[in-house]
Amino acid sequence: MTTSTPHSRRIMRLPEVLAVTGFGRAWIYHLMSLGKFPKARRIGARAVGWDSEAVKDWVDARLEGQA
């Protein structure tokens, strides 16, 4: 049995990505198109998600001034 911690790697869906970054949907997709935000990955026929570690690293870089 594995235990989960609050910082374990997982799939984030769009509402959580929006809450974590403070950006709107259109801006997230714009940044993705420019290669400036982690790409969403297909997780189903009509669903995408983001790697939580990639999003966390992106947020951390912004907070450290590495934008």
Secondary structure, DSSP 8 states (H G I E B T S, - for coil): -----TTS--EE-HHHHHHHH---HHHHHHHHHHT-S---EEEETTEEEEEHHHHHHHHHHHHTT--
